Amino acid sequence: MAFANRGTGASLEDIAKAAGVAIGTLYGHFPTRETLVEASVREQLDQLDQAATTLTEEDGDALGALTAWVRLAVEHCSTYRGLASFLAGSAHTAGAPLHHTGVIVHKAVAPLLAKAKEAGRIRTDVTAEELYAVITAAAWTRENSPEQVDHSVRLLAFVTEGMAPQAG
């Protein structure tokens, strides 16, 4: 709850107090802020993975399925202020607590990406790693947009247009 209210920079002392445990107990279970953040988003990761499976299995527009999942991933990655930065920062650091999150996202998006490529709806050189970068960038944009405007929607529209196969 503290992350939802105050972002990933929430005081760990406040989190321990809200949970009714001593700070030492919190650190005993979650030695770093990153491990606590990862635990707090694990259920959402499972939902993202399940959504990717469902969308991959559905008949219909492969690009529409991919973009729907990317939008869902952006929502997930901007759940807490600061989460997108944590995710982007750990993407390339094997062993980092949130690195596993990136691995799950890459694994989830791969079949959707392959399906869109096979359908000729997306450029063949687009990679899951690039989509992860787009997701975290759009999530950061969403976190930092004024409350009335979600600039990530337009950013994703630009990116989707840019991923279309090039004519000729």
C-alpha positions, 0 to 999 in steps of 0.5 A: 500500500505504501508503494501505491501511495508514495511510490517506490521511494516510500520509507521502508520504516513506514512500510514495516510500521504499516505491516505491523513488523519491526524494520529488522523483520522487513529486512530479514524477508526483503534485504533490499528495496528492490526485492520488496518492490518485486514481491509487491508486483509478482501477482501483476506479473502473473496476470501479464503472463496469463494475458499474453497467453490468452491474447496469443491463443485468440484468433484475430488481429495479431498487431491488435493483440500485441498492442493491447498487451503492451498497453496492459504492460505499461499500466502494470509498469506504472503501478507505483511512481518510480517502478518504471525506472526500477524496471528499466534500470535492472533490465540488463543486470543479471542477478538484480532483484527486478531483472527477473521481472524483465525476463518474465516480460520478455518471455510473455511478449515473445509469442505475441511478437512472433505472431505479429511478425508472421502475420506481416503486421510488424517489422521483422527486426523488432525485438522483445528487448526493444519492446521492453524498452518501449514499455518502460519508457511509456510507463515512465511517461505515464507516471510523469504525465499530468493527471488529466493527460496520459502522454503514453497513449500517443507515444505508443501510437507513434511506436506502433506506427513505426513498427509497421512493415516498410513498403517496398 
